[in-house]
Amino acid sequence: MASTIEAMQVATGTVVDGKVVVEGVPLQEGALVAVVTRGADEPFSLTAAQEDELLAAMAEIQRGEFVTLEQLLAELPQ
């Protein structure tokens, strides 16, 4: 089963009145977004090896080398 991943972009924003406000990046109304937050008192950082691993995993996804949720659920023991 082949899947397609649409192009993605990275943007930063600020929470204002409980909503994430992103400036300078056009987002379509109703667009599905993922939000990654920093810990309250812990900065987000990666080692060079972790960054390489993350970039490699993202490249695999872009090539279609991943398991869909449906495939994963079908493979889990009942």
GULODREN-918792 format. One record per atom (N, C-alpha, C): residue number from 1; residue in one letter; atom name; x, y, z. Coordinates in Angstrom, 2 decimals, always signed. Atoms other than C-alpha are relative to their C-alpha. Example, Ala and Ser with C-alpha at 12.3 -4.5 7.8 and 13.67 -1.06 7.14 Angstrom:
REM residues 2
+-----+------+------+---------+---------+---------+
!  nr ! rest ! atom !      xx !      yy !      zz !
+-----+------+------+---------+---------+---------+
!   1 !    A !    N !   +0.89 !   -1.19 !   +0.00 !
!   1 !    A !   CA !  +12.30 !   -4.50 !   +7.80 !
!   1 !    A !    C !   +0.90 !   +1.20 !   +0.00 !
!   2 !    S !    N !   -0.82 !   -1.19 !   -0.06 !
!   2 !    S !   CA !  +13.67 !   -1.06 !   +7.14 !
!   2 !    S !    C !   -0.77 !   +1.09 !   +0.73 !
+-----+------+------+---------+---------+---------+
END
This chain:
REM residues 78
+-----+------+------+---------+---------+---------+
!  nr ! rest ! atom !      xx !      yy !      zz !
+-----+------+------+---------+---------+---------+
!   1 !    M !    N !   +0.85 !   -1.16 !   +0.00 !
!   1 !    M !   CA !   +0.00 !   +0.00 !   +0.00 !
!   1 !    M !    C !   +0.90 !   +1.23 !   +0.00 !
!   2 !    A !    N !   -0.80 !   -1.22 !   +0.08 !
!   2 !    A !   CA !   +1.51 !   +3.34 !   -1.03 !
!   2 !    A !    C !   -0.78 !   +1.15 !   +0.61 !
!   3 !    S !    N !   +0.61 !   -1.19 !   -0.57 !
!   3 !    S !   CA !   +0.81 !   +6.56 !   +0.80 !
!   3 !    S !    C !   +0.76 !   +1.21 !   -0.47 !
!   4 !    T !    N !   -0.62 !   -1.24 !   +0.41 !
!   4 !    T !   CA !   +1.54 !  +10.15 !   -0.03 !
!   4 !    T !    C !   +0.02 !   +0.97 !   +1.17 !
!   5 !    I !    N !   -0.11 !   -1.04 !   -1.02 !
!   5 !    I !   CA !   +2.78 !  +12.84 !   +2.31 !
!   5 !    I !    C !   +0.12 !   +1.32 !   -0.72 !
!   6 !    E !    N !   -0.05 !   -1.34 !   +0.58 !
!   6 !    E !   CA !   +2.11 !  +16.41 !   +1.39 !
!   6 !    E !    C !   +1.23 !   +0.73 !   +0.52 !
!   7 !    A !    N !   -1.13 !   -0.81 !   -0.45 !
!   7 !    A !   CA !   +4.88 !  +18.99 !   +1.65 !
!   7 !    A !    C !   -0.32 !   +0.60 !   +1.36 !
!   8 !    M !    N !   +0.19 !   -0.57 !   -1.33 !
!   8 !    M !   CA !   +5.38 !  +20.27 !   +5.17 !
!   8 !    M !    C !   +0.90 !   +1.22 !   +0.17 !
!   9 !    Q !    N !   -0.81 !   -1.16 !   -0.32 !
!   9 !    Q !   CA !   +6.73 !  +23.48 !   +6.60 !
!   9 !    Q !    C !   +0.12 !   +0.09 !   +1.51 !
!  10 !    V !    N !   -0.22 !   -0.19 !   -1.43 !
!  10 !    V !   CA !   +8.10 !  +24.41 !  +10.01 !
!  10 !    V !    C !   -0.23 !   +1.47 !   +0.30 !
!  11 !    A !    N !   +0.28 !   -1.37 !   -0.40 !
!  11 !    A !   CA !   +6.84 !  +27.51 !  +11.75 !
!  11 !    A !    C !   +0.03 !   +0.07 !   +1.52 !
!  12 !    T !    N !   +0.06 !   -0.21 !   -1.44 !
!  12 !    T !   CA !   +7.08 !  +28.94 !  +15.23 !
!  12 !    T !    C !   -1.11 !   +0.97 !   +0.30 !
!  13 !    G !    N !   +1.08 !   -0.89 !   -0.39 !
!  13 !    G !   CA !   +4.39 !  +30.73 !  +17.12 !
!  13 !    G !    C !   +0.03 !   +0.24 !   +1.49 !
!  14 !    T !    N !   +0.13 !   -0.36 !   -1.41 !
!  14 !    T !   CA !   +3.31 !  +32.08 !  +20.46 !
!  14 !    T !    C !   -1.44 !   -0.26 !   +0.42 !
!  15 !    V !    N !   +1.35 !   +0.20 !   -0.51 !
!  15 !    V !   CA !   +0.33 !  +31.15 !  +22.60 !
!  15 !    V !    C !   -0.53 !   +1.33 !   +0.49 !
!  16 !    V !    N !   +0.66 !   -1.24 !   -0.38 !
!  16 !    V !   CA !   -2.00 !  +34.13 !  +22.94 !
!  16 !    V !    C !   -1.46 !   -0.34 !   +0.31 !
!  17 !    D !    N !   +1.37 !   +0.31 !   -0.42 !
!  17 !    D !   CA !   -5.26 !  +33.75 !  +24.88 !
!  17 !    D !    C !   -0.36 !   -1.46 !   -0.27 !
!  18 !    G !    N !   +0.24 !   +1.42 !   +0.14 !
!  18 !    G !   CA !   -4.91 !  +29.96 !  +24.71 !
!  18 !    G !    C !   +0.04 !   -0.52 !   -1.42 !
!  19 !    K !    N !   -0.08 !   +0.43 !   +1.40 !
!  19 !    K !   CA !   -4.44 !  +29.85 !  +20.91 !
!  19 !    K !    C !   +1.40 !   +0.24 !   -0.52 !
!  20 !    V !    N !   -1.32 !   -0.16 !   +0.59 !
!  20 !    V !   CA !   -1.25 !  +29.37 !  +18.91 !
!  20 !    V !    C !   -0.10 !   +1.00 !   -1.14 !
!  21 !    V !    N !   -0.03 !   -1.03 !   +1.04 !
!  21 !    V !   CA !   -0.52 !  +32.46 !  +16.82 !
!  21 !    V !    C !   +1.31 !   -0.14 !   -0.74 !
!  22 !    V !    N !   -1.16 !   +0.15 !   +0.85 !
!  22 !    V !   CA !   +1.85 !  +31.91 !  +13.91 !
!  22 !    V !    C !   +0.01 !   +1.17 !   -0.96 !
!  23 !    E !    N !   -0.09 !   -1.16 !   +0.88 !
!  23 !    E !   CA !   +3.06 !  +34.96 !  +12.05 !
!  23 !    E !    C !   +0.98 !   -0.27 !   -1.14 !
!  24 !    G !    N !   -0.91 !   +0.09 !   +1.13 !
!  24 !    G !   CA !   +4.63 !  +35.11 !   +8.60 !
!  24 !    G !    C !   -0.08 !   -1.28 !   -0.81 !
!  25 !    V !    N !   +0.14 !   +1.25 !   +0.73 !
!  25 !    V !   CA !   +3.54 !  +31.66 !   +7.45 !
!  25 !    V !    C !   -1.48 !   -0.15 !   -0.38 !
!  26 !    P !    N !   +1.41 !   +0.14 !   +0.38 !
!  26 !    P !   CA !   +0.35 !  +31.31 !   +5.40 !
!  26 !    P !    C !   -0.51 !   -1.40 !   +0.28 !
!  27 !    L !    N !   +0.63 !   +1.28 !   -0.30 !
!  27 !    L !   CA !   -1.82 !  +28.52 !   +6.78 !
!  27 !    L !    C !   -1.46 !   +0.08 !   -0.46 !
!  28 !    Q !    N !   +1.38 !   +0.02 !   +0.47 !
!  28 !    Q !   CA !   -5.12 !  +27.55 !   +5.16 !
!  28 !    Q !    C !   -0.94 !   -0.24 !   +1.17 !
!  29 !    E !    N !   +1.02 !   +0.21 !   -1.02 !
!  29 !    E !   CA !   -8.23 !  +27.72 !   +7.31 !
!  29 !    E !    C !   -0.33 !   -1.49 !   +0.06 !
!  30 !    G !    N !   +0.29 !   +1.40 !   -0.19 !
!  30 !    G !   CA !   -8.84 !  +24.27 !   +8.74 !
!  30 !    G !    C !   +1.17 !   -0.93 !   -0.22 !
!  31 !    A !    N !   -1.18 !   +0.84 !   +0.23 !
!  31 !    A !   CA !   -5.30 !  +23.06 !   +8.02 !
!  31 !    A !    C !   +0.31 !   -0.82 !   +1.25 !
!  32 !    L !    N !   -0.41 !   +0.87 !   -1.10 !
!  32 !    L !   CA !   -4.19 !  +20.12 !  +10.18 !
!  32 !    L !    C !   +1.45 !   +0.32 !   +0.33 !
!  33 !    V !    N !   -1.35 !   -0.35 !   -0.41 !
!  33 !    V !   CA !   -1.11 !  +21.08 !  +12.17 !
!  33 !    V !    C !   +0.40 !   -0.86 !   +1.19 !
!  34 !    A !    N !   -0.53 !   +0.67 !   -1.18 !
!  34 !    A !   CA !   +1.13 !  +19.36 !  +14.73 !
!  34 !    A !    C !   +0.77 !   +1.05 !   +0.79 !
!  35 !    V !    N !   -0.66 !   -0.98 !   -0.85 !
!  35 !    V !   CA !   +2.41 !  +21.37 !  +17.67 !
!  35 !    V !    C !   +0.94 !   -0.74 !   +0.95 !
!  36 !    V !    N !   -1.00 !   +0.55 !   -0.92 !
!  36 !    V !   CA !   +5.60 !  +20.47 !  +19.53 !
!  36 !    V !    C !   +0.38 !   +1.13 !   +0.93 !
!  37 !    T !    N !   -0.31 !   -1.06 !   -0.94 !
!  37 !    T !   CA !   +6.17 !  +22.42 !  +22.70 !
!  37 !    T !    C !   +1.25 !   -0.32 !   +0.79 !
!  38 !    R !    N !   -1.15 !   +0.16 !   -0.89 !
!  38 !    R !   CA !   +9.19 !  +22.96 !  +24.85 !
!  38 !    R !    C !   -0.52 !   -0.23 !   +1.41 !
!  39 !    G !    N !   +0.37 !   +0.21 !   -1.39 !
!  39 !    G !   CA !   +9.05 !  +21.76 !  +28.42 !
!  39 !    G !    C !   +0.05 !   +1.32 !   +0.76 !
!  40 !    A !    N !   +0.09 !   -1.24 !   -0.76 !
!  40 !    A !   CA !   +8.28 !  +24.39 !  +31.01 !
!  40 !    A !    C !   +1.37 !   +0.49 !   +0.46 !
!  41 !    D !    N !   -1.30 !   -0.42 !   -0.49 !
!  41 !    D !   CA !  +11.81 !  +24.37 !  +32.34 !
!  41 !    D !    C !   +1.13 !   -0.83 !   -0.62 !
!  42 !    E !    N !   -1.01 !   +0.82 !   +0.66 !
!  42 !    E !   CA !  +13.70 !  +22.21 !  +29.86 !
!  42 !    E !    C !   +0.08 !   +0.39 !   -1.48 !
!  43 !    P !    N !   -0.12 !   -0.38 !   +1.42 !
!  43 !    P !   CA !  +15.06 !  +23.44 !  +26.50 !
!  43 !    P !    C !   -0.02 !   -1.22 !   -0.91 !
!  44 !    F !    N !   +0.03 !   +1.06 !   +1.00 !
!  44 !    F !   CA !  +14.61 !  +21.37 !  +23.36 !
!  44 !    F !    C !   +1.32 !   +0.03 !   -0.75 !
!  45 !    S !    N !   -1.26 !   +0.06 !   +0.73 !
!  45 !    S !   CA !  +17.93 !  +20.26 !  +21.92 !
!  45 !    S !    C !   +0.27 !   -1.44 !   -0.40 !
!  46 !    L !    N !   -0.38 !   +1.31 !   +0.50 !
!  46 !    L !   CA !  +19.33 !  +17.37 !  +19.93 !
!  46 !    L !    C !   +1.51 !   -0.05 !   -0.18 !
!  47 !    T !    N !   -1.40 !   +0.19 !   +0.35 !
!  47 !    T !   CA !  +22.79 !  +15.97 !  +19.62 !
!  47 !    T !    C !   +0.09 !   -0.10 !   -1.52 !
!  48 !    A !    N !   -0.17 !   +0.14 !   +1.44 !
!  48 !    A !   CA !  +24.23 !  +15.80 !  +16.12 !
!  48 !    A !    C !   -0.51 !   -1.36 !   -0.46 !
!  49 !    A !    N !   +0.46 !   +1.34 !   +0.36 !
!  49 !    A !   CA !  +23.51 !  +12.06 !  +16.08 !
!  49 !    A !    C !   -1.52 !   -0.08 !   +0.03 !
!  50 !    Q !    N !   +1.46 !   +0.01 !   -0.09 !
!  50 !    Q !   CA !  +19.90 !  +12.57 !  +17.20 !
!  50 !    Q !    C !   -0.61 !   +0.77 !   -1.17 !
!  51 !    E !    N !   +0.49 !   -0.78 !   +1.12 !
!  51 !    E !   CA !  +19.40 !  +15.25 !  +14.56 !
!  51 !    E !    C !   +0.13 !   -0.80 !   -1.30 !
!  52 !    D !    N !   -0.19 !   +0.84 !   +1.17 !
!  52 !    D !   CA !  +20.84 !  +12.93 !  +11.90 !
!  52 !    D !    C !   -1.07 !   -1.10 !   -0.06 !
!  53 !    E !    N !   +0.99 !   +1.06 !   -0.06 !
!  53 !    E !   CA !  +18.50 !  +10.15 !  +13.04 !
!  53 !    E !    C !   -1.39 !   +0.54 !   -0.33 !
!  54 !    L !    N !   +1.29 !   -0.62 !   +0.28 !
!  54 !    L !   CA !  +15.49 !  +12.48 !  +12.96 !
!  54 !    L !    C !   -0.13 !   +0.33 !   -1.49 !
!  55 !    L !    N !   +0.03 !   -0.36 !   +1.42 !
!  55 !    L !   CA !  +16.36 !  +13.76 !   +9.47 !
!  55 !    L !    C !   -0.10 !   -1.25 !   -0.87 !
!  56 !    A !    N !   +0.08 !   +1.25 !   +0.75 !
!  56 !    A !   CA !  +16.86 !  +10.18 !   +8.23 !
!  56 !    A !    C !   -1.41 !   -0.58 !   +0.07 !
!  57 !    A !    N !   +1.37 !   +0.51 !   -0.16 !
!  57 !    A !   CA !  +13.47 !   +9.15 !   +9.63 !
!  57 !    A !    C !   -0.98 !   +0.83 !   -0.84 !
!  58 !    M !    N !   +0.87 !   -0.86 !   +0.81 !
!  58 !    M !   CA !  +11.81 !  +12.14 !   +7.96 !
!  58 !    M !    C !   +0.17 !   -0.32 !   -1.49 !
!  59 !    A !    N !   -0.26 !   +0.35 !   +1.40 !
!  59 !    A !   CA !  +13.45 !  +11.20 !   +4.65 !
!  59 !    A !    C !   -0.68 !   -1.33 !   -0.35 !
!  60 !    E !    N !   +0.68 !   +1.27 !   +0.23 !
!  60 !    E !   CA !  +12.11 !   +7.64 !   +5.00 !
!  60 !    E !    C !   -1.50 !   +0.23 !   -0.21 !
!  61 !    I !    N !   +1.43 !   -0.30 !   +0.12 !
!  61 !    I !   CA !   +8.60 !   +9.00 !   +5.48 !
!  61 !    I !    C !   -0.28 !   +0.65 !   -1.35 !
!  62 !    Q !    N !   +0.20 !   -0.67 !   +1.28 !
!  62 !    Q !   CA !   +8.96 !  +11.26 !   +2.46 !
!  62 !    Q !    C !   +0.10 !   -0.98 !   -1.17 !
!  63 !    R !    N !   -0.12 !   +1.02 !   +1.05 !
!  63 !    R !   CA !   +9.97 !   +8.20 !   +0.39 !
!  63 !    R !    C !   -1.14 !   -1.01 !   +0.07 !
!  64 !    G !    N !   +1.11 !   +0.94 !   -0.14 !
!  64 !    G !   CA !   +6.84 !   +6.40 !   +1.59 !
!  64 !    G !    C !   +0.34 !   -1.25 !   +0.77 !
!  65 !    E !    N !   -0.44 !   +1.16 !   -0.76 !
!  65 !    E !   CA !   +8.75 !   +4.00 !   +3.82 !
!  65 !    E !    C !   -0.47 !   +0.11 !   +1.45 !
!  66 !    F !    N !   +0.56 !   -0.05 !   -1.34 !
!  66 !    F !   CA !   +6.44 !   +3.86 !   +6.80 !
!  66 !    F !    C !   -1.18 !   -0.94 !   +0.07 !
!  67 !    V !    N !   +1.15 !   +0.85 !   -0.24 !
!  67 !    V !   CA !   +3.63 !   +1.82 !   +8.32 !
!  67 !    V !    C !   -1.16 !   +0.91 !   +0.36 !
!  68 !    T !    N !   +1.18 !   -0.80 !   -0.32 !
!  68 !    T !   CA !   +0.14 !   +3.32 !   +8.34 !
!  68 !    T !    C !   -0.59 !   -0.45 !   +1.33 !
!  69 !    L !    N !   +0.67 !   +0.37 !   -1.25 !
!  69 !    L !   CA !   -1.97 !   +3.31 !  +11.48 !
!  69 !    L !    C !   -0.80 !   -1.29 !   -0.20 !
!  70 !    E !    N !   +0.79 !   +1.19 !   +0.28 !
!  70 !    E !   CA !   -4.23 !   +0.71 !   +9.87 !
!  70 !    E !    C !   +0.89 !   -1.25 !   -0.04 !
!  71 !    Q !    N !   -0.92 !   +1.14 !   +0.05 !
!  71 !    Q !   CA !   -1.25 !   -1.56 !   +9.13 !
!  71 !    Q !    C !   +0.50 !   -0.36 !   +1.39 !
!  72 !    L !    N !   -0.48 !   +0.24 !   -1.36 !
!  72 !    L !   CA !   +0.08 !   -1.16 !  +12.67 !
!  72 !    L !    C !   -1.07 !   -0.70 !   +0.84 !
!  73 !    L !    N !   +1.07 !   +0.60 !   -0.79 !
!  73 !    L !   CA !   -3.28 !   -1.96 !  +14.24 !
!  73 !    L !    C !   -0.29 !   -1.43 !   -0.45 !
!  74 !    A !    N !   +0.24 !   +1.35 !   +0.51 !
!  74 !    A !   CA !   -3.70 !   -5.01 !  +11.98 !
!  74 !    A !    C !   +1.07 !   -0.97 !   +0.47 !
!  75 !    E !    N !   -1.10 !   +0.86 !   -0.41 !
!  75 !    E !   CA !   -0.32 !   -6.36 !  +13.13 !
!  75 !    E !    C !   +0.05 !   -0.22 !   +1.51 !
!  76 !    L !    N !   -0.02 !   +0.15 !   -1.45 !
!  76 !    L !   CA !   -0.97 !   -5.95 !  +16.86 !
!  76 !    L !    C !   -0.77 !   -1.25 !   +0.41 !
!  77 !    P !    N !   +0.74 !   +1.17 !   -0.47 !
!  77 !    P !   CA !   -2.01 !   -9.07 !  +18.78 !
!  77 !    P !    C !   -1.37 !   +0.42 !   +0.53 !
!  78 !    Q !    N !   +1.37 !   -0.29 !   -0.43 !
!  78 !    Q !   CA !   -5.72 !   -9.19 !  +19.49 !
!  78 !    Q !    C !   -0.22 !   -0.36 !   +1.44 !
+-----+------+------+---------+---------+---------+
END
